[in-house]
Amino acid sequence: MSRGEQLLRYSRKTHLNLDALPTMSLIKTKLVLCMFAFAGAGHAQVFTYKDWAVACDNTRHCEAVAYQSDEADAEPVVLWLSRDAGPGAPVRMQVDVGDSDDQTKLTLRLGNSTLKGVAPQIDLSAEQTGKLLAYFLVGQKVNLNSGSKRWELSLAGSNAALLKMDEVQGRIGTPGAFIRKGNKPESAALLPLQAPKVKAAALPKTTKADEALLPLILKSITPRDCWDDLPDDSAPETSITRVSTAQVVVIRECSRGAYQGGSGLWLANSKPPYAAKRLEVPIPGGEATDYVMNASFIDGVLASYEKGRGVFDCGAGYQWVWTGKAFALTHAWSAPLCRGMPAGGYDLRTFTADAAP
């Protein structure tokens, strides 16, 4: 997963600090907490084990990340691996360091052996991946270097994290298990679950005439609770997007913190009476919220990204598409750990849908 993919996907369930969130009413606070707490509900599962974190989504696809020790005074380093459900599914693995560039080549020291010429953010070969997986069972850390620069990847929690992936995917006792291999046939591994199908509606072009409707629709909205924490003289972020020949979606920022803002969504008629209705959007676990963090609605995709504590810290993200009647969830991801990595660390997928235009 490249840094570009991370930023496009955005990126939580643990380590939430409400001091970094916008000022909001108790009701809205509960909504935001709900968005962070979905990990134990439905199919999405997120776990942390010391310096490792694991997430498995609604299809049984699992991903894990490991970082430097939280107690060590060390430069940021991360290892990411993923595996689909199903017998014989291969393992993808990448490593990255906090200040990597296109020229960086890493040497990984696994006890008495080394892996040389490893490029950050590029999949390791099957041979390299196999050597690392074997070392995870016996090692305590992986030392990395590029020239004079040094990093130290912690393996504390690796066995528990990989065992959890095996458990979710039904691999314990099979030859393909990470940790507890056995004599069960590989076919005993659980098959992938099918992702839900979502059909996105074709959206008309939003025109300057639509943009001229925005202040009129906002003025018509009742109740005015969105204005309580962020009145108009605070210059809230607003937008309007046409979703049909007769309707538009309006977004208005309702609260603002040091690093992010929370917004409400309304579906309104594009001619009087506007009859704006507050929208809810689904999140994993069968929950819904009418409060979207750092909202954007671009190229037919509504996106939300919540930062847990600060600019380079953990977060969670969601994406929805408009179906013609409502917003449907298409992607969700979480970064339970990040340890100072730029862009907040690697995102772990917690929900996916098969979205067709």
VOBA-1610 file (N, C-alpha, C; in pm, whole numbers, padded with zeros to 5 digits, always signed):
BEGIN
Met+00085-00118+00000Met+00000+00000+00000Met+00089+00124+00000Ser+00085+00202-00104Ser+00169+00321-00114Ser+00117+00433-00027Arg+00203+00533-00001Arg+00160+00650+00076Arg+00043+00718+00004Gly+00049+00721-00132Gly-00062+00782-00206Gly-00192+00708-00182Glu-00184+00572-00179Glu-00304+00495-00152Glu-00358+00525-00013Gln-00267+00541+00083Gln-00311+00572+00219Gln-00386+00703+00223Leu-00330+00805+00157Leu-00393+00937+00162Leu-00526+00936+00090Leu-00536+00859-00020Leu-00662+00853-00092Leu-00766+00777-00010Arg-00722+00674+00057Arg-00814+00594+00137Arg-00849+00659+00269Tyr-00766+00758+00310Tyr-00775+00821+00441Tyr-00736+00720+00547Ser-00741+00753+00655Ser-00742+00659+00757Ser-00842+00710+00859Arg-01059+00436+01353Arg-00970+00413+01459Arg-01059+00378+01572Lys-01010+00315+01638Lys-01101+00268+01741Lys-01045+00296+01880Thr-00915+00291+01900Thr-00859+00310+02032Thr-00787+00442+02044His-00749+00478+02167His-00670+00598+02197His-00744+00727+02159Leu-00875+00729+02163Leu-00950+00850+02129Leu-00935+00954+02239Asn-00903+01077+02201Asn-00892+01188+02295Asn-00991+01295+02253Leu-01096+01314+02330Leu-01200+01409+02291Leu-01153+01553+02293Asp-01037+01581+02358Asp-00986+01718+02359Asp-00950+01763+02219Ala-00918+01667+02129Ala-00880+01705+01993Ala-01001+01717+01902Leu-01119+01676+01950Leu-01239+01683+01869Leu-01305+01818+01886Pro-01388+01857+01788Pro-01455+01986+01800Pro-01545+01991+01921Thr-01571+02112+01972Thr-01670+02130+02077Thr-01806+02094+02021Met-01881+02012+02095Met-02010+01967+02043Met-02099+01928+02159Ser-02224+01913+02131Ser-02319+01872+02233Ser-02295+01726+02270Leu-02353+01683+02384Leu-02337+01546+02429Leu-02390+01448+02325Ile-02499+01482+02261Ile-02557+01393+02160Ile-02459+01372+02046Lys-02399+01481+01997Lys-02307+01468+01886Lys-02179+01396+01928Thr-02135+01418+02052Thr-02019+01346+02102Thr-02045+01196+02098Lys-02164+01156+02138Lys-02197+01013+02135Lys-02195+00960+01992Leu-02238+01041+01897Leu-02236+00998+01758Leu-02094+00974+01711Val-02003+01064+01746Val-01864+01047+01705Val-01804+00925+01773Leu-01833+00907+01903Leu-01784+00789+01973Leu-01836+00662+01907Cys-01959+00665+01861Cys-02017+00551+01793Cys-01937+00516+01670Met-01891+00618+01596Met-01815+00593+01475Met-01680+00531+01507Phe-01624+00561+01625Phe-01496+00503+01663Phe-01512+00365+01724Ala-01631+00332+01772Ala-01646+00212+01852Ala-01707+00096+01776Phe-01713+00102+01645Phe-01779-00003+01570Phe-01701-00132+01566Ala-01575-00131+01610Ala-01486-00244+01587Ala-01542-00375+01641Gly-01614-00371+01751Gly-01664-00495+01806Gly-01799-00534+01751Ala-01858-00454+01666Ala-01993-00481+01618Ala-01989-00536+01477Gly-02094-00617+01442Gly-02105-00666+01307Gly-01985-00750+01268His-01939-00731+01146His-01827-00810+01095His-01693-00744+01122Ala-01689-00613+01133Ala-01561-00544+01150Ala-01501-00575+01286Gln-01370-00604+01287Gln-01301-00636+01411Gln-01165-00568+01411Val-01132-00499+01521Val-01003-00431+01535Val-00943-00471+01669Phe-00816-00509+01669Phe-00748-00553+01790Phe-00610-00491+01797Thr-00561-00464+01918Thr-00423-00420+01937Thr-00355-00514+02036Tyr-00231-00549+02004Tyr-00148-00635+02088Tyr-00009-00572+02098Lys+00014-00502+02209Lys+00143-00436+02231Lys+00176-00344+02113Asp+00278-00377+02033Asp+00318-00289+01922Asp+00259-00330+01789Trp+00159-00420+01791Trp+00093-00468+01670Trp-00057-00439+01677Ala-00117-00422+01561Ala-00262-00405+01550Ala-00314-00489+01434Val-00436-00537+01447Val-00500-00622+01346Val-00641-00571+01321Ala-00683-00573+01195Ala-00822-00544+01161Ala-00870-00644+01057Cys-00991-00692+01073Cys-01053-00782+00976Cys-01188-00722+00935Asp-01218-00727+00807Asp-01337-00658+00757Asp-01454-00754+00739Asn-01557-00706+00673Asn-01680-00781+00654Asn-01667-00896+00556Thr-01553-00908+00486Thr-01530-01020+00394Thr-01433-01122+00451Arg-01386-01102+00574Arg-01281-01180+00642Arg-01142-01148+00589His-01128-01042+00513His-00995-00992+00477His-00933-00932+00602Cys-00806-00966+00630Cys-00739-00916+00750Cys-00610-00845+00715Glu-00578-00742+00791Glu-00454-00668+00777Glu-00393-00646+00915Ala-00261-00634+00919Ala-00191-00608+01045Ala-00081-00506+01022Val-00048-00432+01127Val+00065-00339+01123Val+00147-00356+01251Ala+00278-00330+01238Ala+00368-00329+01353Ala+00455-00205+01342Tyr+00493-00150+01458Tyr+00573-00027+01462Tyr+00692-00045+01556Gln+00770+00061+01570Gln+00873+00063+01673Gln+00806+00060+01811Ser+00881+00020+01912Ser+00826+00016+02047Ser+00781+00155+02090Asp+00668+00160+02159Asp+00617+00288+02208Asp+00707+00345+02317Glu+00787+00259+02379Glu+00876+00303+02487Glu+01014+00340+02437Ala+01047+00303+02313Ala+01181+00330+02261Ala+01189+00469+02202Asp+01304+00533+02219Asp+01330+00662+02156Asp+01386+00634+02017Ala+01296+00596+01924Ala+01338+00548+01793Ala+01261+00618+01683Glu+01321+00620+01564Glu+01256+00679+01448Glu+01139+00592+01403Pro+01035+00652+01343Pro+00917+00574+01302Pro+00950+00471+01195Val+00898+00351+01214Val+00910+00242+01118Val+00783+00159+01127Val+00741+00101+01015Val+00617+00025+01013Val+00630-00094+00920Leu+00569-00205+00960Leu+00551-00321+00873Leu+00402-00343+00858Trp+00359-00367+00734Trp+00217-00391+00704Trp+00205-00523+00632Leu+00106-00604+00670Leu+00080-00728+00597Leu-00070-00748+00585Ser-00110-00818+00480Ser-00252-00843+00459Ser-00271-00982+00399Arg-00391-01035+00421Arg-00424-01167+00368Arg-00574-01177+00349Asp-00615-01220+00231Asp-00755-01250+00208Asp-00791-01381+00275Ala-00919-01403+00299Ala-00965-01532+00349Ala-00957-01636+00237Gly-00964-01763+00276Gly-00967-01871+00179Gly-00842-01955+00179Pro-00854-02083+00144Pro-00739-02173+00140Pro-00630-02122+00047Gly-00505-02130+00093Gly-00391-02096+00010Gly-00376-01949-00022Ala-00449-01862+00045Ala-00439-01719+00015Ala-00298-01669+00045Pro-00236-01596-00047Pro-00101-01546-00025Pro-00099-01431+00075Val+00019-01401+00125Val+00039-01291+00220Val+00113-01178+00151Arg+00058-01058+00160Arg+00128-00938+00113Arg+00196-00872+00231Met+00317-00818+00207Met+00390-00755+00316Met+00471-00638+00262Gln+00474-00527+00336Gln+00554-00410+00302Gln+00616-00354+00429Val+00726-00281+00411Val+00784-00205+00522Val+00799-00061+00477Asp+00804+00030+00574Asp+00825+00171+00544Asp+00891+00236+00665Val+00959+00347+00639Val+01020+00426+00746Val+00972+00569+00732Gly+00986+00646+00838Gly+00925+00778+00844Gly+00974+00877+00741Asp+01099+00864+00697Asp+01155+00962+00603Asp+01201+00896+00474Ser+01126+00796+00425Ser+01166+00726+00303Ser+01139+00811+00180Asp+01212+00782+00073Asp+01187+00842-00057Asp+01210+00736-00164Asp+01201+00777-00292Asp+01212+00681-00401Asp+01348+00614-00409Gln+01450+00675-00348Gln+01586+00621-00355Gln+01620+00531-00236Thr+01535+00527-00135Thr+01567+00452-00014Thr+01566+00302-00040Lys+01672+00235+00002Lys+01679+00089+00000Lys+01715+00043+00141Leu+01641-00050+00193Leu+01656-00092+00331Leu+01721-00230+00341Thr+01799-00248+00445Thr+01850-00380+00483Thr+01783-00420+00613Leu+01721-00537+00613Leu+01653-00588+00731Leu+01737-00699+00792Arg+01764-00690+00920Arg+01846-00789+00989Arg+01755-00877+01076Leu+01752-01005+01040Leu+01668-01103+01109Leu+01760-01198+01184Gly+01805-01158+01301Gly+01902-01240+01373Gly+02033-01244+01298Asn+02070-01364+01251Asn+02197-01382+01180Asn+02182-01370+01029Ser+02062-01349+00978Ser+02042-01336+00834Ser+01995-01195+00799Thr+02004-01159+00672Thr+01965-01025+00628Thr+01881-01033+00501Leu+01797-00934+00484Leu+01726-00910+00359Leu+01774-00776+00307Lys+01833-00774+00189Lys+01893-00651+00138Lys+01812-00594+00022Gly+01826-00463+00001Gly+01765-00398-00114Gly+01614-00389-00109Val+01557-00383+00012Val+01412-00377+00027Val+01365-00233+00005Ala+01272-00215-00088Ala+01220-00081-00118Ala+01098-00053-00031Pro+01092+00063+00034Pro+00975+00097+00114Pro+00848+00103+00028Gln+00736+00063+00088Gln+00603+00073+00027Gln+00587-00014-00097Ile+00674-00112-00115Ile+00665-00206-00226Ile+00651-00347-00168Asp+00565-00430-00227Asp+00546-00565-00177Asp+00676-00643-00176Leu+00704-00710-00064Leu+00818-00800-00057Leu+00790-00923-00143Ser+00897-00990-00184Ser+00880-01113-00260Ser+00826-01222-00169Ala+00777-01330-00229Ala+00726-01442-00149Ala+00836-01500-00061Glu+00960-01505-00113Glu+01072-01558-00035Glu+01102-01467+00085Gln+01107-01336+00061Gln+01133-01242+00170Gln+01023-01248+00275Thr+00898-01255+00228Thr+00785-01262+00320Thr+00793-01388+00407Gly+00827-01500+00345Gly+00840-01625+00420Gly+00946-01619+00527Lys+01060-01557+00496Lys+01168-01545+00595Lys+01126-01458+00713Leu+01056-01349+00684Leu+01009-01262+00792Leu+00907-01334+00880Leu+00813-01404+00818Leu+00711-01474+00896Leu+00774-01579+00988Ala+00875-01648+00938Ala+00944-01748+01021Ala+01017-01680+01137Tyr+01076-01564+01111Tyr+01151-01494+01215Tyr+01058-01437+01322Phe+00937-01401+01283Phe+00842-01347+01380Phe+00819-01444+01497Leu+00833-01575+01471Leu+00805-01676+01573Leu+00914-01682+01680Val+01034-01635+01647Val+01147-01652+01740Val+01215-01520+01777Gly+01197-01416+01696Gly+01268-01291+01718Gly+01194-01196+01811Gln+01265-01092+01854Gln+01206-00988+01938Gln+01199-00853+01868Lys+01283-00835+01765Lys+01283-00711+01690Lys+01349-00734+01556Val+01320-00646+01461Val+01386-00645+01330Val+01461-00514+01320Asn+01591-00520+01303Asn+01672-00400+01284Asn+01679-00367+01136Leu+01657-00241+01103Leu+01663-00195+00965Leu+01766-00084+00955Asn+01831-00076+00839Asn+01919+00038+00816Asn+01921+00072+00669Ser+01951+00199+00642Ser+01976+00250+00508Ser+02093+00345+00521Gly+02212+00299+00482Gly+02332+00378+00509Gly+02353+00389+00658Ser+02366+00512+00706Ser+02390+00534+00849Ser+02262+00544+00931Lys+02146+00544+00864Lys+02019+00556+00936Lys+01976+00421+00991Arg+01918+00422+01110Arg+01880+00300+01178Arg+01735+00307+01225Trp+01668+00192+01219Trp+01533+00178+01272Trp+01521+00044+01343Glu+01424+00033+01433Glu+01405-00091+01509Glu+01256-00124+01515Leu+01215-00229+01445Leu+01076-00272+01440Leu+01050-00371+01553Ser+00950-00344+01634Ser+00919-00431+01747Ser+00836-00551+01702Leu+00868-00667+01758Leu+00788-00787+01735Leu+00703-00822+01857Ala+00700-00731+01955Ala+00615-00753+02073Ala+00469-00752+02032Gly+00400-00862+02051Gly+00261-00874+02011Gly+00240-00944+01879Ser+00349-00981+01811Ser+00335-01039+01677Ser+00263-01172+01679Asn+00298-01261+01774Asn+00233-01392+01778Asn+00083-01379+01804Ala+00046-01293+01899Ala-00096-01275+01930Ala-00171-01216+01811Ala-00108-01121+01742Ala-00173-01057+01627Ala-00194-01157+01513Leu-00090-01234+01483Leu-00102-01330+01373Leu-00196-01444+01409Leu-00198-01483+01537Leu-00292-01586+01580Leu-00436-01537+01566Lys-00460-01409+01594Lys-00594-01354+01577Lys-00636-01357+01430Met-00544-01325+01339Met-00576-01334+01197Met-00611-01478+01160Asp-00532-01575+01209Asp-00562-01716+01182Asp-00700-01754+01236Glu-00732-01706+01356Glu-00860-01739+01418Glu-00976-01686+01335Val-00970-01560+01296Val-01079-01500+01219Val-01097-01571+01085Gln-00987-01612+01024Gln-00993-01675+00892Gln-01001-01827+00899Gly-01014-01884+01019Gly-01031-02028+01034Gly-00911-02110+00991Arg-00791-02058+01013Arg-00670-02128+00967Arg-00600-02208+01077Ile-00639-02192+01202Ile-00570-02262+01310Ile-00575-02413+01285Gly-00458-02478+01289Gly-00448-02621+01266Gly-00428-02660+01122Thr-00428-02563+01030Thr-00404-02593+00888Thr-00258-02564+00853Pro-00208-02618+00742Pro-00070-02590+00701Pro-00045-02443+00673Gly-00149-02367+00638Gly-00132-02226+00604Gly-00140-02132+00722Ala-00155-02184+00843Ala-00165-02097+00961Ala-00033-02027+00986Phe-00039-01904+01037Phe+00082-01832+01075Phe+00147-01896+01198Ile+00065-01930+01298Ile+00118-01967+01429Ile+00099-02115+01460Arg-00023-02162+01471Arg-00050-02300+01511Arg-00083-02385+01390Lys+00020-02430+01322Lys+00001-02518+01207Lys-00040-02656+01256Gly-00107-02732+01171Gly-00151-02864+01211Gly-00183-02951+01091Asn-00256-03060+01117Asn-00284-03159+01014Asn-00420-03142+00948Lys-00493-03038+00985Lys-00618-03012+00915Lys-00590-02982+00768Pro-00679-03019+00678Pro-00657-02983+00537Pro-00664-02832+00517Glu-00588-02783+00421Glu-00591-02639+00392Glu-00731-02594+00354Ser-00810-02685+00300Ser-00947-02651+00260Ser-01036-02618+00379Ala-00987-02644+00503Ala-01066-02612+00622Ala-01071-02463+00650Ala-00980-02387+00589Ala-00981-02241+00609Ala-01113-02184+00559Leu-01164-02083+00630Leu-01292-02023+00593Leu-01282-01951+00460Leu-01389-01958+00383Leu-01395-01888+00255Leu-01424-01740+00277Pro-01389-01655+00181Pro-01423-01513+00193Pro-01574-01494+00193Leu-01621-01397+00268Leu-01761-01356+00261Leu-01777-01256+00148Gln-01891-01259+00082Gln-01914-01169-00031Gln-01940-01027+00018Ala-01873-00932-00045Ala-01897-00791-00013Ala-02034-00750-00065Pro-02106-00665+00007Pro-02235-00619-00043Pro-02219-00539-00171Lys-02319-00548-00256Lys-02316-00474-00382Lys-02389-00341-00365Val-02327-00236-00413Val-02385-00102-00403Val-02383-00040-00542Lys-02497+00010-00586Lys-02503+00076-00717Lys-02514+00226-00696Ala-02412+00296-00741Ala-02410+00442-00727Ala-02493+00506-00838Ala-02570+00606-00801Ala-02650+00679-00900Ala-02560+00776-00976Ala-02593+00797-01102Ala-02522+00898-01181Ala-02568+01036-01136Leu-02474+01121-01099Leu-02509+01253-01048Leu-02502+01359-01157Pro-02603+01446-01165Pro-02596+01558-01260Pro-02483+01653-01220Lys-02444+01736-01312Lys-02340+01835-01283Lys-02396+01943-01191Thr-02317+01980-01091Thr-02355+02091-01003Thr-02315+02222-01071Thr-02409+02313-01084Thr-02386+02437-01159Thr-02373+02557-01065Lys-02337+02671-01123Lys-02330+02795-01045Lys-02468+02835-00994Ala-02571+02801-01070Ala-02707+02828-01023Ala-02738+02747-00897Asp-02687+02623-00891Asp-02704+02543-00770Asp-02631+02608-00652Glu-02511+02656-00678Glu-02433+02719-00571Glu-02504+02843-00516Ala-02579+02910-00603Ala-02654+03028-00557Ala-02768+02989-00464Leu-02812+02862-00470Leu-02919+02815-00382Leu-02870+02790-00240Leu-02740+02770-00224Leu-02686+02726-00096Leu-02727+02815+00021Pro-02708+02947+00015Pro-02747+03029+00131Pro-02898+03027+00157Leu-02977+03015+00052Leu-03123+03011+00069Leu-03165+02884+00141Ile-03106+02771+00102Ile-03141+02644+00166Ile-03093+02642+00311Leu-02970+02689+00334Leu-02918+02692+00471Leu-03006+02777+00562Lys-03054+02887+00510Lys-03139+02977+00590Lys-03272+02910+00626Ser-03316+02818+00540Ser-03447+02754+00562Ser-03442+02637+00659Ile-03323+02591+00694Ile-03309+02469+00774Ile-03357+02491+00917Thr-03439+02399+00965Thr-03477+02392+01107Thr-03474+02246+01149Pro-03441+02214+01274Pro-03396+02305+01380Pro-03256+02359+01350Arg-03210+02457+01431Arg-03084+02527+01406Arg-02973+02479+01499Asp-02976+02354+01542Asp-02873+02306+01635Asp-02734+02309+01575Cys-02724+02298+01443Cys-02592+02304+01378Cys-02529+02441+01393Trp-02611+02542+01417Trp-02561+02680+01431Trp-02522+02713+01576Asp-02556+02625+01670Asp-02531+02655+01812Asp-02382+02667+01842Asp-02302+02571+01795Asp-02159+02570+01825Asp-02077+02649+01723Leu-02131+02667+01603Leu-02056+02735+01497Leu-02150+02827+01420Pro-02171+02948+01468Pro-02260+03042+01399Pro-02200+03087+01267Asp-02283+03155+01189Asp-02240+03195+01055Asp-02120+03288+01056Asp-02103+03369+01161Asp-01989+03461+01164Asp-01856+03390+01190Ser-01860+03256+01211Ser-01737+03177+01225Ser-01692+03119+01092Ala-01757+03159+00983Ala-01723+03114+00848Ala-01717+02962+00836Pro-01828+02893+00863Pro-01828+02748+00852Pro-01810+02702+00707Glu-01747+02586+00691Glu-01735+02526+00559Glu-01873+02479+00513Thr-01907+02510+00387Thr-02035+02468+00331Thr-02016+02420+00188Ser-02109+02336+00142Ser-02105+02293+00002Ser-02244+02247-00039Ile-02265+02242-00169Ile-02390+02192-00225Ile-02357+02105-00344Thr-02424+01991-00357Thr-02402+01897-00467Thr-02537+01852-00519Arg-02557+01864-00648Arg-02683+01817-00707Arg-02678+01665-00718Val-02784+01600-00671Val-02790+01454-00676Val-02901+01403-00768Ser-02988+01493-00814Ser-03091+01456-00911Ser-03142+01584-00975Thr-03235+01571-01068Thr-03289+01690-01133Thr-03368+01777-01036Ala-03411+01719-00923Ala-03497+01793-00830Ala-03438+01811-00691Gln-03324+01747-00661Gln-03273+01751-00524Gln-03123+01778-00519Val-03080+01833-00406Val-02939+01861-00380Val-02905+01813-00239Val-02776+01787-00217Val-02725+01757-00083Val-02644+01877-00036Val-02677+01927+00082Val-02608+02042+00141Val-02527+01994+00261Ile-02404+02043+00271Ile-02317+02011+00385Ile-02281+02141+00455Arg-02296+02145+00587Arg-02254+02262+00664Arg-02174+02218+00786Glu-02059+02282+00807Glu-01978+02255+00925Glu-02053+02302+01050Cys-02064+02213+01149Cys-02140+02244+01271Cys-02051+02268+01393Ser-01928+02218+01392Ser-01836+02239+01504Ser-01694+02226+01452Arg-01601+02283+01529Arg-01463+02289+01479Arg-01366+02274+01595Gly-01263+02194+01574Gly-01156+02178+01673Gly-01024+02220+01614Ala-00916+02185+01684Ala-00783+02228+01640Ala-00744+02166+01508Tyr-00787+02042+01482Tyr-00740+01971+01363Tyr-00852+01928+01270Gln-00976+01953+01306Gln-01084+01897+01226Gln-01216+01965+01257Gly-01311+01940+01169Gly-01445+01993+01188Gly-01548+01886+01164Gly-01665+01901+01228Gly-01775+01808+01210Gly-01890+01876+01138Ser-01954+01804+01045Ser-02057+01864+00960Ser-02186+01784+00962Gly-02295+01854+00931Gly-02424+01792+00910Gly-02454+01787+00762Leu-02544+01694+00723Leu-02584+01675+00583Leu-02736+01690+00573Trp-02781+01755+00465Trp-02924+01770+00442Trp-02956+01739+00297Leu-03068+01673+00275Leu-03123+01654+00142Leu-03235+01755+00124Ala-03227+01835+00017Ala-03324+01943-00001Ala-03374+01947-00145Asn-03494+02001-00162Asn-03543+02027-00296Asn-03466+02145-00355Ser-03450+02145-00485Ser-03378+02255-00548Ser-03470+02370-00588Lys-03599+02356-00554Lys-03694+02466-00573Lys-03778+02478-00445Pro-03823+02600-00413Pro-03905+02616-00292Pro-04032+02533-00303Pro-04083+02479-00195Pro-04021+02479-00061Pro-03903+02382-00058Tyr-03794+02424+00005Tyr-03672+02343+00002Tyr-03684+02217+00087Ala-03760+02224+00196Ala-03791+02107+00280Ala-03666+02027+00313Ala-03561+02095+00358Ala-03434+02028+00388Ala-03450+01927+00502Lys-03402+01806+00480Lys-03414+01698+00578Lys-03275+01650+00617Arg-03247+01645+00747Arg-03117+01598+00796Arg-03098+01452+00756Leu-02981+01422+00701Leu-02950+01287+00655Leu-02866+01213+00758Glu-02887+01082+00766Glu-02798+00993+00839Glu-02722+00907+00739Val-02600+00871+00775Val-02520+00782+00690Val-02484+00657+00771Pro-02483+00540+00705Pro-02454+00416+00777Pro-02306+00401+00807Ile-02275+00337+00919Ile-02138+00299+00953Ile-02139+00152+00992Pro-02024+00085+00994Pro-02021-00059+01022Pro-02089-00094+01154Gly-02146-00214+01156Gly-02214-00260+01276Gly-02361-00229+01278Gly-02416-00183+01164Gly-02558-00152+01158Gly-02595-00021+01222Glu-02497+00062+01256Glu-02523+00192+01316Glu-02535+00300+01208Ala-02576+00419+01249Ala-02585+00532+01158Ala-02555+00660+01235Thr-02510+00762+01164Thr-02481+00890+01227Thr-02521+01003+01133Asp-02557+01118+01191Asp-02587+01236+01109Asp-02476+01339+01122Tyr-02359+01295+01165Tyr-02247+01385+01191Tyr-02124+01330+01120Val-02068+01405+01026Val-01957+01358+00943Val-01836+01446+00968Met-01721+01385+00996Met-01601+01460+01029Met-01521+01493+00903Asn-01470+01617+00895Asn-01386+01660+00782Asn-01449+01618+00649Ala-01576+01650+00633Ala-01655+01599+00521Ala-01612+01658+00388Ser-01621+01573+00285Ser-01607+01619+00146Ser-01698+01534+00059Phe-01751+01594-00047Phe-01837+01523-00142Phe-01785+01557-00280Ile-01696+01473-00332Ile-01624+01500-00456Ile-01635+01380-00549Asp-01665+01405-00676Asp-01674+01299-00777Asp-01766+01186-00732Gly-01875+01222-00669Gly-01975+01123-00631Gly-01946+01046-00503Val-01834+01077-00435Val-01796+01006-00314Val-01801+01100-00194Leu-01884+01068-00096Leu-01886+01140+00031Leu-01782+01075+00122Ala-01692+01156+00176Ala-01583+01102+00258Ala-01582+01168+00395Ser-01544+01090+00495Ser-01528+01138+00632Ser-01397+01085+00686Tyr-01323+01171+00756Tyr-01196+01129+00817Tyr-01183+01190+00955Glu-01170+01108+01056Glu-01159+01154+01194Glu-01017+01136+01244Lys-00957+01242+01291Lys-00826+01234+01355Lys-00846+01211+01504Gly-00769+01118+01560Gly-00789+01086+01700Gly-00736+01192+01794Arg-00612+01243+01766Arg-00553+01338+01861Arg-00483+01455+01793Gly-00430+01437+01673Gly-00353+01546+01615Gly-00324+01522+01469Val-00238+01605+01410Val-00212+01604+01266Val-00156+01470+01221Phe-00052+01418+01291Phe+00011+01293+01251Phe-00030+01181+01347Asp-00158+01166+01368Asp-00201+01068+01465Asp-00309+00978+01407Cys-00354+00887+01493Cys-00446+00784+01450Cys-00579+00843+01404Gly-00650+00767+01324Gly-00778+00815+01275Gly-00862+00702+01220Ala-00977+00737+01167Ala-01066+00642+01102Ala-01133+00713+00986Gly-01165+00640+00882Gly-01225+00701+00764Gly-01337+00617+00708Tyr-01425+00684+00632Tyr-01541+00621+00572Tyr-01566+00685+00436Gln-01623+00607+00344Gln-01666+00660+00216Gln-01805+00605+00184Trp-01888+00691+00123Trp-02022+00653+00083Trp-02048+00701-00060Val-02143+00637-00127Val-02192+00686-00256Val-02343+00706-00245Trp-02395+00794-00329Trp-02538+00822-00332Trp-02605+00722-00424Thr-02708+00653-00375Thr-02775+00549-00454Thr-02897+00601-00529Gly-02932+00727-00508Gly-03055+00783-00562Gly-03157+00808-00454Lys-03143+00737-00341Lys-03234+00755-00227Lys-03161+00784-00097Ala-03039+00734-00086Ala-02964+00749+00040Ala-02816+00728+00012Phe-02734+00753+00113Phe-02591+00723+00104Phe-02568+00579+00151Ala-02489+00506+00074Ala-02452+00368+00108Ala-02303+00362+00137Leu-02266+00292+00243Leu-02126+00278+00281Leu-02053+00189+00181Thr-01936+00233+00135Thr-01856+00153+00043Thr-01721+00114+00100His-01664+00196+00187His-01533+00165+00245His-01525+00220+00387Ala-01454+00149+00474Ala-01420+00201+00606Ala-01283+00149+00644Trp-01208+00228+00721Trp-01073+00188+00760Trp-01038+00250+00893Ser-00938+00193+00957Ser-00900+00238+01091Ser-00749+00233+01105Ala-00693+00325+01183Ala-00551+00323+01218Ala-00542+00319+01370Pro-00547+00199+01432Pro-00545+00191+01578Pro-00412+00233+01639Leu-00303+00214+01564Leu-00170+00257+01606Leu-00108+00337+01492Cys-00019+00428+01525Cys+00049+00503+01418Cys+00191+00544+01454Arg+00218+00573+01582Arg+00353+00590+01633Arg+00436+00694+01559Gly+00376+00805+01523Gly+00451+00915+01465Gly+00478+00905+01318Met+00418+00806+01248Met+00439+00797+01104Met+00368+00912+01033Pro+00431+00971+00930Pro+00364+01075+00851Pro+00232+01022+00796Ala+00134+01112+00786Ala-00002+01079+00737Ala-00076+00988+00833Gly-00022+00966+00954Gly-00097+00894+01055Gly-00086+00744+01052Gly+00012+00688+00983Gly+00030+00543+00983Gly-00050+00474+00876Tyr-00034+00342+00869Tyr-00106+00262+00769Tyr-00251+00242+00812Asp-00340+00249+00714Asp-00482+00227+00739Asp-00513+00078+00727Leu-00598+00029+00814Leu-00642-00110+00810Leu-00788-00114+00769Arg-00818-00190+00666Arg-00953-00195+00611Arg-01048-00266+00706Thr-01162-00204+00732Thr-01262-00263+00821Thr-01396-00288+00752Phe-01415-00235+00632Phe-01538-00260+00558Phe-01513-00232+00411Thr-01573-00314+00326Thr-01565-00289+00182Thr-01695-00331+00117Ala-01730-00265+00009Ala-01848-00300-00070Ala-01809-00300-00217Asp-01884-00373-00294Asp-01863-00378-00439Asp-01948-00268-00500Ala-01885-00153-00523Ala-01959-00036-00573Ala-01951-00030-00724Ala-02066-00029-00788Ala-02072-00020-00934Ala-02139+00111-00973Pro-02088+00178-01078Pro-02151+00303-01123Pro-02287+00277-01186
//
